[in-house]
Amino acid sequence: MFGFHDLPKLLFSLLFVLPLVSAIHHLGHSIMAILFGGRVDFTIGKGKTIFRWKKIKIKSIYFLDSFCVYGKLKYDNRFTHACVYAGGAIANLVSIFIVNALIIFDVFSPNLFSYQFVYFSVYYLVFSLLPVKFSETTSSDGRAIYDALRYGKITCNPD
């Protein structure tokens, strides 16, 4: 049963772990876009910009969302765009393996952070790959991958 004693864990999850998992996911999209010659704007959060460095912005409500926007790719084809769309899920999967490897090799022991980090990462991985169309202009990563490979439909804004 959830009680007041659980509030610190909840705040830790919502203000630290979930934003970190979201940032890793969108960093995965960004890295893939950069690998294929695209320019990327990477934003963490919503609201007023409180920090800016080159193409990276951190907003005042940093825990709400992260996103990346990429421009035309130097290597511009169906496969490269599908890789950019898959980059977020790949980054989440890699981060899960890294955390588990660190635990297996006794670099650190399982704790609240590692459990929540892996759970949220699996959540992002699974739900981002479901092929869902949210609106006429917005789709899940899974749907964007499908549309890019099947129809050559490209949107330069994963997530």
N, C-alpha and C positions, 0 to 999 in steps of 0.2 A: 504494500500500500504506500502511496506517495504521501509524504508528510513534510513538515517544515524542515526537518533535518536533512531532507534531500535537496533543498534549495541551492546550497553551495555546489553540489554536483551538477544540477541543472544549469546554473549560471556558467560553470566551467565549460560544460558542453556547448551551450549556445554562444558564449562570448569568446571561446578559444578554439575548441576542437572542430566544431562545424565550420567556422570561417576558414580554418587552416585546410580542411579537406576541400572546401569549395575553391580556395585559392590554388591548391595543387591541381585540381581538375582543370581549371581555366588556364593555368600555367602550361598544362599539357597541350591544350589547343594552341597556345601562343608559341611554344617551342616547335611544334610541328609546322606551323605557318612560317616561322623564321627559317626552319630547315629547307623549306621549299621556296624561299626567296620572297616571302611576303613581309610587309610592314605591319606591326602590331601595336594596338593601343590596349593596355592592360589596366583594368580598374578593379579595385577592391572596395566594395561597399556602395552605398547610395548616399545622396545628400551633398553637402558642401565639401569641396576638396580641401583637405587639411595638409596633404603632402603631395608633392609632384617631383618626379625625377625622370627626365627624358619622356618616355612614353608610358610611364607607370604612375598611376594616381591612387591615392588612398583617400577615401571619403570618410566623413564624420560618423556615419552609421556603417562601420566597416563589417559588422557581423551579418548584415542583411543579405548580401549577394556579392558575387564577383562576376566579371565578364571580360571577354576580349573581343576586339573587332579587328579583323585583318583585311588588308587590301589585296589587290591583284597579286597572284603568285607568279614568280619567275618561271616555275615549272607548273604550268596551268593546264591540268587535265582532270578527268573524273577521279582517277586514283589518288592524286595528290590532295584534292579537296576532301575525299573520303578519309584520307589519313589525318587531315586537320580535324575533321569532325570526330574521329576516333581518338584523337590525342588526349582528350580529357579522361576517357575511360582507361586508356593505357597508363596514364600518369597515376590514376587511382590504383590500378592493379599493381604497378611497380611499387608504389608506396606501401601497399599491403604486404608485399613480399619483403620489402626492406624491414618493416617493423617486425614481422614474424622472424626473419633471419636474425635480427638483433636480439630477439628473445631466445631463439634456439641456441645461439652462440654465447649466451649469458652476458651480452653487453649491457642489457638491462632486464629487469624482471617484469613479468606481466603486472600491469597496474591499471588504474581507472583510465588514464590517458590512452594506453595501448588498446584496451578493449573498445573504448568509445571511438577512437580513431579508426580502427578496423571496421567496426559496425557502420559508421557513417560513410566510410570509403566504399564498402560493399553496397550500401544504399545508393550512393552516387553512381557507381559502376552499373548496377542493375537497371535503375530507373532511367539513366541517361541513354541506355542502349535499347530501351523499348521503342519500337517504331511508331511513334505517336505524332499526329499533326495537331498542334495546339490551336492554331488559327491559320488564316490564309498565308500569313507571312512568317509564322514561327512553328518550328518542329523540334522534336527531340533529336539528340545526336544520332540515335539509331535510324530515325526516319530520314535525316539529312544524309547519312551514309547511303542508305537505300536509294534515295532520289538521285544522289550524285552518281552512283554506279549504274543504276538502271536507266535513268533518263538524262543524265548529264546536267541535271538541275543544280546550279551553284548559288549559294547565298554566302556572302562573305561575313557572316556573323554567326558562328556556332554558339548555341545556347542563347 
